[in-house]
Amino acid sequence: MSTNEQQLAWIARAAVILDSFCRLLGRELMPRSGSPSADAALLYEFPLAVLAHNTADLPLLDWVNCAAAAAFETTPECLLGRPSAATTPADATADRAQLFESIRQSGFTTGYSGTRIGLTGRRFVIEDTTLLSLQDPEGNPAGHAAIIGNIRPETTFCYKTSP
């Protein structure tokens, strides 16, 4: 795929994310400019973390903005093509599977919180997250997207068991 084709695919994918959000939640994620390329650039720099994966049997991340890349301690380019399941710690995979089952039924969920893991192994918590099923312009399933409202370090507690 040429650089121009990659750019057009990236713009189209951003439009799918924005259009699906609006269709499912009845409001815009962000003000739209009317220009798909300008909207893609705005979403890329959007202050909330936004990432999406495709419909493969092992879904791969195919759209990541700067805020999402920062949360996972890398660049957008390094996250693209990675299995989305790799962003979830092994002890949270059952929660993730249950989450995606609920999204399949309703199309979206809001207020989700869960633990994720960055590329360095650091665990963090995502809160107030909206997850949605994406549809392409023809109405076909096009993967899922997450818009993360808040990110914080995972808190661990140490208990002293002896004096």
N, C-alpha and C positions, 0 to 999 in steps of 0.2 A: 504494500500500500504506500503510495507516495505521501509526502508531507502534506500536500494540499488535501488529499483524500482523508488523511488522519485528522486534519483540522476540521473538515466538514463533518466527519463522523463525531468528533468531540462536541461540536456545536449542536448537532442533531440530538446527541445524547442528553445534553443539558436541557434542550427543549422538551424532551420526553420527561425528564425529572420535574421540570417546572409545570408542564401541562398536567401530568398525573397528580401532582400535589394539588393544583387548583381544582381539578375534576373531583378528586376524592374528598378534599376538605372544604371546598366551596369558597376558597379565598386564595389569594396569591401568596407565595412564600416571600416574595420581594417585589418591589415595583418593577414592572416590565417596561422596556424602552421601545418595543416595537421592532427592534433589530435582533434577530436570533444570535448573531455573533456578539453584539454588545451585551445581551442577556447572559450568554455563556461566560463572558469575561467577568461580569458582575457576580455571577454565581461562584466562579473560581476564587474570587476575592471576598466572598460573603463571610461575615464574621462567625457564623455557625458552621460547624463541621458538616459537610455533605459528601456522601460517598454512595456508590451504586455498584451492584454486581449484575452479571448477565444471567441467562436462563440455563446455562450448562448444568450437567449432572453434578459437577463440582463447580459451583458458581465462582467466577473470577471477577475481581474488582475491575470495573471498566470506566469509572468516572470518580475522581477524587479532587476535592478542592484543597486550597492551602491550609485552611484550619484543620481539616481532617488529617492531612499529612503531618502537621505539627503535633497533633494528639498522638499519632503513632510513631513519632520521633523519626521522621524520614521526609522524603520529598514525594510529591504526587507521582512522579515518574517511577519511583521505586515501589510504590504500592500497586500501581496498575499491573494487571495480569496475575496478581497473587490471589490464592484462594481466599474468599471472604471468611471462610470458617477459621482460617489461621489467625484472625483478629480476636478470636474468643479463646480464653484459656480452656484447657481440657476439662476442668471441673465445672465448666458452665455450658457444655455442649447440649445437655438435655434441655436446659432453659432456652437455648437458642432454637432448638428444634420445635419446642412448644410454641415459641413466639411466632415462628414462620407458619406454623399450622393455623394459628389464630388470624394471621394476616391473610392467608389464602381464603378464609371464610368471609372476612369483612372488607378486605382491600387495604386496610390500614389500621394502625394503632397509635395512640398518643400517650405520652407520659411514661414511656418505658424507661427503666433503669436496669443496668447490668454491668458486669465487669468485662473489660477488654484488655488486650495485651499489646504493647507496642513492639516494634521490631527489636528493641534492645532487651526485651523481656520484662520491662516495667509494666505492672498492672495498674489500671486506672478504671474509674467508674464513669459511665455515661449516664446522664440523667435528663429527664424531660425530653426524651427522644421520640421523634415521629418516624415510624417505619411504614413504608407504603409499597404496594405492588405497582409496578410500572406497566404502562401499556404504550405501544407504539402508535403512530397516527392512524393505523388501520384497526386498532383495538386488540391487537395480539399481545399476549404476555411478553414483557420485556425485562424481567428481572425485578429487583427490589432496590429501594433507596432508603437511606437513613439520614435524617436531619437531627443533629445532636444539639440539644439546648444547653447543656452544661457538662463540663468535664472536670473531674477532680481526682486527685491521687487516691488510691485505695488505702483505707486506714486499716492498720493491723494493730492488735492489742497484745501486749505481753502481760501475763498475770504472774505475780510472784506467789509461789505456792508454799514457801517456807520463810520463816523470819530472818 
